[in-house]
Amino acid sequence: MRFLSPDGAASTTDATTGKTGDQGKTGDQGTGTKTTGTQTTGDGDKGKTADGQQGTTGSQTQSQAEAKKAPAKYDLKVPDDAKRFAPADELAYLEKVARDSDWDNATAQAELDAAIARQTTRFNNQITAWETETKADKDFGGDKLADTQKLANQAIDRVFPKGHPRRDGFLAFLKDSGGGVNVHTVAFLATLGRMMGEDRGSSGRGGSGDTVDPAEKLYGKT
């Protein structure tokens, strides 16, 4: 039958070759010696190949580890005036996305900066829209805006006078949230201030308008 010899050349063997015992034995010995040599060489090649593959695999693993960009811990910076746009849970989520995406620290920081910039722009646009609406309001804006500011601050002074433990926190909330320029907040505080003034006037006591600190107006642009 036909088969391929080790060097790839085709050869033919005759089934009658096995009829002569000595020849068959000699052939077996020769074949055995040849096979042993081939096996020895084969084992050596296999060992060498195995070692070579192991070496290559080790190098690939090392290269992959070196190519990994994600640091052991991200060090992301948030400006003090933008912390409301980057709460702890949002930072944790960003770090998870960064690690899953194999970002280095610079890439993660750039994504955080971009997100803060978007939030800041959105916030500023909202504040501008609220302020425009308040100034245009027929009951509390326009030429009534100055009186609205005065009444609103009188309400705050009455409820949370200077030195009150809640005053600074409330004023900070109005500023940070933008609520201080929202027409609904302004209308409520101004109405409350007017009611308090009327109540104080009817009882024979003067208003508290003279104690208002102009620096603590709900909104500074008029």
C-alpha positions as CSV (number, residue, x, y, z in Angstrom):
1,M,0.0,0.0,0.0
2,R,1.0,3.6,-0.5
3,F,2.0,5.9,2.4
4,L,4.0,9.0,2.9
5,S,7.5,8.6,4.2
6,P,8.9,10.9,6.9
7,D,10.4,13.2,4.3
8,G,7.1,13.4,2.4
9,A,8.1,11.3,-0.6
10,A,5.7,8.5,-1.7
11,S,7.0,4.9,-1.4
12,T,5.6,1.4,-2.0
13,T,6.0,-1.8,0.1
14,D,5.1,-5.4,-1.0
15,A,3.1,-7.6,1.2
16,T,5.5,-10.5,0.2
17,T,8.4,-8.8,2.1
18,G,7.2,-10.4,5.3
19,K,7.6,-14.0,3.8
20,T,11.4,-14.2,4.6
21,G,11.7,-14.5,8.4
22,D,15.3,-13.2,8.6
23,Q,14.6,-10.4,6.3
24,G,11.5,-9.6,8.3
25,K,13.5,-9.8,11.5
26,T,16.3,-7.7,10.1
27,G,13.7,-5.3,8.8
28,D,12.1,-5.2,12.2
29,Q,15.4,-4.5,13.9
30,G,16.3,-1.9,11.4
31,T,12.9,-0.4,11.7
32,G,13.1,-0.6,15.5
33,T,16.5,1.2,15.5
34,K,15.2,3.8,13.1
35,T,12.0,4.2,15.0
36,T,13.9,4.6,18.3
37,G,16.0,7.2,16.8
38,T,13.0,8.9,15.4
39,Q,11.2,8.7,18.7
40,T,14.2,10.0,20.5
41,T,14.5,12.9,18.1
42,G,10.7,13.3,18.3
43,D,10.8,13.5,22.0
44,G,13.6,16.0,21.9
45,D,11.7,18.0,19.4
46,K,8.5,17.8,21.5
47,G,10.3,18.8,24.6
48,K,11.9,21.6,22.8
49,T,8.6,22.7,21.2
50,A,6.9,22.4,24.5
51,D,9.5,24.5,26.2
52,G,9.4,27.0,23.4
53,Q,5.6,27.2,23.6
54,Q,5.8,27.6,27.4
55,G,8.3,30.3,26.9
56,T,6.1,32.1,24.4
57,T,3.0,31.7,26.5
58,G,4.9,33.2,29.5
59,S,6.1,36.1,27.4
60,Q,2.5,36.7,26.1
61,T,1.2,36.7,29.6
62,Q,3.8,39.1,30.7
63,S,3.2,41.4,27.7
64,Q,-0.6,41.3,28.4
65,A,0.0,42.3,32.0
66,E,2.4,45.1,30.9
67,A,-0.1,46.3,28.3
68,K,-3.0,46.6,30.9
69,K,-3.7,50.3,31.5
70,A,-6.0,50.2,34.5
71,P,-4.2,51.2,37.7
72,A,-4.6,49.3,40.9
73,K,-6.5,52.3,42.3
74,Y,-7.8,55.4,40.4
75,D,-6.9,58.8,41.7
76,L,-9.6,61.1,40.4
77,K,-9.7,64.8,41.3
78,V,-12.9,66.8,41.7
79,P,-12.8,70.6,42.1
80,D,-14.4,71.8,45.4
81,D,-17.0,73.9,43.6
82,A,-18.0,70.9,41.5
83,K,-18.4,68.2,44.2
84,R,-22.2,68.4,43.9
85,F,-21.8,67.2,40.3
86,A,-19.7,64.2,41.3
87,P,-21.2,62.4,44.3
88,A,-19.5,59.3,45.7
89,D,-21.9,56.8,44.0
90,E,-21.3,58.5,40.6
91,L,-17.5,58.3,41.1
92,A,-17.7,54.6,42.0
93,Y,-19.7,54.0,38.9
94,L,-17.2,55.9,36.7
95,E,-14.3,53.9,38.2
96,K,-16.1,50.6,37.4
97,V,-16.6,51.7,33.8
98,A,-13.0,52.8,33.6
99,R,-11.7,49.5,35.0
100,D,-14.0,47.4,32.7
101,S,-12.8,49.5,29.8
102,D,-9.2,49.2,30.9
103,W,-8.7,53.1,31.0
104,D,-5.6,54.5,32.5
105,N,-6.0,57.2,35.2
106,A,-5.6,60.1,32.7
107,T,-8.4,58.8,30.5
108,A,-10.7,58.3,33.5
109,Q,-9.9,61.8,34.7
110,A,-10.6,63.3,31.3
111,E,-14.0,61.5,31.2
112,L,-14.8,62.9,34.7
113,D,-13.8,66.4,33.7
114,A,-16.0,66.2,30.6
115,A,-19.0,65.0,32.7
116,I,-18.5,67.8,35.2
117,A,-18.3,70.3,32.4
118,R,-21.6,69.0,31.0
119,Q,-23.3,69.2,34.3
120,T,-22.0,72.6,35.1
121,T,-23.2,73.9,31.7
122,R,-26.6,72.4,32.3
123,F,-26.8,73.8,35.8
124,N,-25.8,77.3,34.6
125,N,-28.4,77.2,31.8
126,Q,-31.1,76.2,34.3
127,I,-30.2,79.0,36.7
128,T,-30.2,81.5,33.8
129,A,-33.7,80.3,32.7
130,W,-35.1,80.5,36.3
131,E,-33.6,84.0,36.8
132,T,-35.1,85.2,33.5
133,E,-38.5,83.8,34.4
134,T,-38.4,85.5,37.9
135,K,-37.3,88.9,36.5
136,A,-40.1,88.7,33.9
137,D,-42.8,87.7,36.5
138,K,-45.6,90.3,36.6
139,D,-46.1,89.9,40.4
140,F,-42.6,89.6,41.7
141,G,-40.2,90.7,38.8
142,G,-39.7,93.8,36.7
143,D,-40.0,97.0,38.8
144,K,-41.1,94.9,41.8
145,L,-38.0,92.9,41.9
146,A,-36.1,95.1,44.4
147,D,-39.1,94.9,46.8
148,T,-39.3,91.2,46.2
149,Q,-35.7,90.7,47.3
150,K,-36.3,92.8,50.4
151,L,-39.4,90.9,51.5
152,A,-37.8,87.5,50.8
153,N,-34.8,88.4,52.9
154,Q,-37.0,89.7,55.7
155,A,-38.7,86.3,55.8
156,I,-35.4,84.6,56.1
157,D,-34.2,87.0,58.8
158,R,-37.4,86.4,60.8
159,V,-37.3,82.6,60.6
160,F,-33.6,82.1,60.6
161,P,-32.0,85.3,62.1
162,K,-28.3,85.8,62.1
163,G,-26.7,83.3,64.5
164,H,-29.4,80.7,64.0
165,P,-27.8,77.2,63.4
166,R,-30.0,76.7,60.3
167,R,-29.4,80.0,58.6
168,D,-26.1,79.4,56.8
169,G,-27.1,75.9,55.7
170,F,-30.4,77.3,54.2
171,L,-28.7,80.1,52.4
172,A,-26.1,77.7,51.0
173,F,-28.9,75.4,49.8
174,L,-30.6,78.3,48.0
175,K,-27.4,79.2,46.3
176,D,-26.1,75.7,45.4
177,S,-29.4,74.4,44.2
178,G,-30.3,77.6,42.3
179,G,-33.6,77.7,44.3
180,G,-32.8,81.3,45.3
181,V,-33.7,82.5,41.8
182,N,-36.6,80.2,41.1
183,V,-39.8,82.2,40.8
184,H,-41.7,79.7,43.1
185,T,-39.2,80.0,45.9
186,V,-38.9,83.7,45.5
187,A,-42.7,84.2,45.5
188,F,-43.1,82.1,48.6
189,L,-40.4,83.9,50.6
190,A,-41.6,87.3,49.4
191,T,-45.2,86.6,50.3
192,L,-44.1,85.2,53.7
193,G,-42.1,88.4,54.3
194,R,-45.0,90.6,53.4
195,M,-47.3,88.7,55.7
196,M,-44.8,88.9,58.6
197,G,-44.4,92.6,58.0
198,E,-48.1,93.2,58.1
199,D,-48.4,91.1,61.3
200,R,-45.6,93.0,63.0
201,G,-47.1,96.3,61.8
202,S,-50.5,95.5,63.2
203,S,-48.9,94.7,66.6
204,G,-47.2,98.1,66.7
205,R,-43.7,96.7,66.0
206,G,-41.5,97.8,63.1
207,G,-40.3,95.6,60.3
208,S,-36.8,94.1,60.1
209,G,-35.9,95.4,56.7
210,D,-33.0,97.6,58.1
211,T,-31.2,94.5,59.4
212,V,-31.0,92.8,55.9
213,D,-27.4,92.2,54.8
214,P,-27.3,93.0,51.0
215,A,-24.6,90.4,50.6
216,E,-27.2,87.7,51.5
217,K,-29.7,88.5,48.9
218,L,-31.3,85.5,47.3
219,Y,-29.9,86.5,43.9
220,G,-27.5,89.3,43.3
221,K,-28.3,90.2,39.7
222,T,-31.1,92.7,39.3
